[in-house]
């Protein structure tokens, strides 16, 4: 469970050090937590919530791109994640409000 705890604890850290709970910065953020951030953010953006509708795929890409530019997310992992989103969108099963998409 040690790796799982690192992911849970650190996935709200920010590449620029402005995250929480420990204010970790850059490579000090555990790799798996940095990786999980992308999946977590993408899922949150593209899924409907009681307080917001699901965002469109392209709008979600733009938000993730901006969060990378703002220094919130690992730019190297971000480049890979964005490339996957753009070249293999079929691999990202976006759930729509009516069920699996």
NORDA-V966054 format. One record per residue. N is the residue number from 1. RES is the residue in three letters. PHI is phi in degrees with one decimal (none if undefined). Layout:
n=(N & N)
res=(RES & RES)
phi=(PHI & PHI)
This chain:
n=(1 & 2 & 3 & 4 & 5 & 6 & 7 & 8 & 9 & 10 & 11 & 12 & 13 & 14 & 15 & 16 & 17 & 18 & 19 & 20 & 21 & 22 & 23 & 24 & 25 & 26 & 27 & 28 & 29 & 30 & 31 & 32 & 33 & 34 & 35 & 36 & 37 & 38 & 39 & 40 & 41 & 42 & 43 & 44 & 45 & 46 & 47 & 48 & 49 & 50 & 51 & 52 & 53 & 54 & 55 & 56 & 57 & 58 & 59 & 60 & 61 & 62 & 63 & 64 & 65 & 66 & 67 & 68 & 69 & 70 & 71 & 72 & 73 & 74 & 75 & 76 & 77 & 78 & 79 & 80 & 81 & 82 & 83 & 84 & 85 & 86 & 87 & 88 & 89 & 90 & 91 & 92 & 93 & 94 & 95 & 96 & 97 & 98 & 99 & 100 & 101)
res=(UNK & UNK & UNK & UNK & UNK & UNK & UNK & UNK & UNK & UNK & UNK & UNK & UNK & UNK & UNK & UNK & UNK & UNK & UNK & UNK & UNK & UNK & UNK & UNK & UNK & UNK & UNK & UNK & UNK & UNK & UNK & UNK & UNK & UNK & UNK & UNK & UNK & UNK & UNK & UNK & UNK & UNK & UNK & UNK & UNK & UNK & UNK & UNK & UNK & UNK & UNK & UNK & UNK & UNK & UNK & UNK & UNK & UNK & UNK & UNK & UNK & UNK & UNK & UNK & UNK & UNK & UNK & UNK & UNK & UNK & UNK & UNK & UNK & UNK & UNK & UNK & UNK & UNK & UNK & UNK & UNK & UNK & UNK & UNK & UNK & UNK & UNK & UNK & UNK & UNK & UNK & UNK & UNK & UNK & UNK & UNK & UNK & UNK & UNK & UNK & UNK)
phi=(none & -59.3 & -68.0 & -64.6 & -60.5 & -60.3 & -64.9 & -61.5 & -67.4 & -106.6 & -74.2 & -104.3 & -71.3 & -120.0 & -49.7 & -85.2 & 92.0 & -91.9 & -91.5 & -144.4 & -93.9 & -108.7 & 65.2 & -67.1 & -134.0 & 55.5 & -67.4 & -70.1 & -74.9 & -54.0 & -53.3 & -64.3 & -66.9 & -63.2 & -66.8 & -61.9 & -52.0 & -65.1 & -64.2 & -64.1 & -66.0 & -60.2 & -63.3 & -64.7 & -72.8 & -94.9 & -108.9 & -70.5 & -128.3 & -58.0 & -101.4 & -163.1 & -79.5 & -65.2 & -87.1 & -67.0 & -51.6 & -64.3 & -64.3 & -63.9 & -59.4 & -63.2 & -66.8 & -62.3 & -58.2 & -68.0 & -65.5 & -66.6 & -62.5 & -77.0 & 85.8 & -83.3 & -125.1 & -56.6 & -66.0 & -70.6 & -64.1 & -61.5 & -62.2 & -67.4 & -62.1 & -63.0 & -61.5 & -63.4 & -59.3 & -78.9 & -100.3 & -136.8 & -58.5 & -65.1 & -81.6 & -110.9 & -75.0 & -81.3 & -83.1 & -101.4 & -59.9 & -89.9 & 129.3 & -63.4 & -103.9)
